[in-house]
Amino acid sequence: MMMAKHYLGCLMALPMLGLVPALAEPVGDETFEGSLTCAAPAGNTDAAPISCQAQINPGLPEIGLSLVFRGNATNGERVLDSIELRRSGEAEPFQVLKGIALHVPKDAENGGVGMIDLNFDGFFDLRVQRSSSEGKGLYRNWVWSKEGGNFVASPELDAIASPEFNAEDQEIVSRWQRGANERTTDIYSFDGSMPLLVHREVDRLSDGGACQRSFYDRIDEEQKKTGTGSCDKE
């Protein structure tokens, strides 16, 4: 049996609009600044590759990344087609992430690519920022496999809206909203390499203006309702 602790912090005020990720900066991202450095693309053209250097772990060689774009920028965006990954001192890639086909904001830092320890295992993982026009999660994610020595796609992480990473508690917090009267906070913990939804809080605003918060926890591998309370309960 697994039961998450309740998270009773106040959510942002209702009303709300549409099913969209809440705007929130990932917790602890500043810890990872400097793990990825990129140079301006050769010729500074929309389709020119961007070259980057990154460190996955102090015990591993530094790696180089070539971000390969396709076509010209449209609507202030460009398409990231593939990422070539090379170990320091090696000419041939040890891995090529193909068919990415992500629309990335043209002004996104480092071509929209970031390195962050997504699963709290001490190894930096890879993620690419999506354009908001795609209407999906904010990122595409690849987790570093210590066993395979490569990056492995994580559709489970891709599906988490607006992820905030709490390294201290080793949890991911996701805040999102549905319609004008409902807002949800999800808490994920890792079971091995798999992020599991272990706790959910749903705030619902009635037509009369009252707000009720419902709690759900992962019990016997299922999400079960475990209580209700006031939305402003501390």
N, C-alpha and C positions, 0 to 999 in steps of 0.2 A: 504494500500500500504506500502511495506517495501523496502527501498533502502539502501544498505550499502555504507559507504564512500569508496572512492578509496584508494587502497594501492599501492603506486607507488615506493616502494623500489626496488632497482636493484636486479635482480635474478642472480643466478650463471651463469657463462659464458657458452655459447654453444661452441662446440657440446656436445651432451649427448648420453647416451647409454641405450636403452631398456626402458620398463615401470617398474620403480623401485622407492621406496620411496627415497627422498633425505635424506642424512645423516645429521640429526640435533638433538641436544639435546632439550627435551621439556623445554619451558620457565618456570622458576619458580619452577622446580622440587626440588631445594635445600631447598625450604620452607618446604618440607614434610619429610626431613630426620629426622629419629628418631621416626616417627609414626609407624614404623614396625621394630621389632627386631626378629631375628631368630637364633636358636641354630643349631650347626652342627648335622647332622643326627646320630641317634644311630648306633654305629658300623661302621659309615662312609661308608656304602655300597650304591651302585647305587639306589637300590629300597627302602632304608630305609626312613621312613617319616621324614620330617623336621618340627619342632615345632616353631611357631612364636607367638608373642604378638603384638597387634595393638590397636590403639585408633581411633574410628570412629568420636567421638565428645566428648568434655569435659563433656557434660551432660549425657553421656551414659557409662555403664560399659565397662572396657577394655575387649577385646575379644582375644581368643586364636585360632590359625589356625594350623591345621595339614595338611601338604602337602603330599599327598599319591602318590607315584610314582609306575609305573608298569614296570617290567622287568629290564634288564640291559642296561647300556648306549651303544649306537651304534653311530659311527661317531662323538663322542664327545657330544652326546645329550642323553637325557632320556625323558621318557613320563610321564607327570603329569596327573594322572588319575582322582583325585578328591581332593576337599578341604573340610575338616570338620571344622565348625565354632562353637565355644563354648563361652558363656559369662563367665566372671571371676567368679570362685567359683562353676560353674556348670559342672557336669561330662558328661551329654548328650549334643550332638550338637543341637543347635537351627536351623541349616541349614547345608545341605551337598550339595555341588556343584558336581554333578556326571557327568561322561562321558565327561570330559574335553578333554582327549586324545590329549594333546598338546605336541609337541616335543620342549623341552626347552634346550638351551645350558647348558652343564653340569657345566660350571664355572659361570653361571648366578648368580648374587648376590641374596640372599634370595630365592633361588629356582626359580628365574624368576618372583616372585610375588612382587607387589608394591602397596602402598596405596597412592592415590592422589585424590584431590577434582576435579573430572572430569567435573562436571557440575556447579561448583562455587556456591553451595548451603550451604557451611559451614560444610558438612559432607564428611568424607573420603570415597572414593570408592575403588574398588578392580580391579586390572588388572594383567594379566599374559603375560609375554614376549613370543612371538612366535619365533621359530627358523626361520632363514632366508630361510631355505630349503623348508618351506611351501609355499613361494611365495605369501603371503597374507599381510594384514595389520600387523603392528609391534606388536599389542597387542590384547588379548581378554579382554573384559571389563564387569564388573558388577557394577551397580549403586546402592547405598544405598537408600532404600525406607523408608522415615520417617513414612509413613502411615502403611506399612506392617512390619516394623522392620526387614527387610531382604535385601539381595542383589538380584538385578534383572538384568538379562542378557541384554546387549545393542548391538544388531547387527548393529545398526546405527553407534555407535562409533567404532565397530570392523572394519567397512568398510573404515574408514578414514586412509589414508596412512600417516605415519610419523607425528603424531599429535604433535604440540607444543602448550602448554597451556599458555595463556596470562590472568592471573588472574585480572590484572588491568582493561583491556577492556572486560573481560569475553568473550573471543573469543578463538577459536581453529584455528590455522594456519596449513595448510597441503601443503607441496611442493612435487611435483612428476613430472615425465617426461615420455614422450611417444616418442619412436624412438630417432633419432639423432638430430632432428631439432625442437622439441617442448617441452616446459616446462610450468607447470601450478602451480599457487598458489591459493589455496582455503581458504576462510574464513568462519567459521561456528559460528553461535550464537545459543543460546538455546531458544526454545519456550516451556516452561515447562521443561519436561525431554527429549525433542527431539532436537538433534542437526540439525540445518537447514543450508544449504549452502546459504549464503546471498551475497557472492561476489566471483568472479573468475577473475584472470588475466592469459592470455595465451600468452606466448612469442613464436613466430614462426620465424625460420631462413630460409630465401629464399636460393635458389641455388646460388644466387649472393652474399650472405653473409650479406644482410640487415636483420635486425630484427625488427618485428612489434609486439607491445603488444596490445591485444584486451581485453576490459573490459566487464564483465557481472555482472548484479545485479538482485537480487530477487525482482520482481515487480509483484504485484497481483498474488502471489504464483507461479510465473514462472521465470526461468532464461532468461533474455533478454539482448541482446548486447546493451551497453550504450556508447561505444566510442572506439577509438583506439589512440595509441601514440607510441612514440619511446621506445624501450626497456631500454634505458639508461636515460629515463626521471626521474627526481627527484620529 
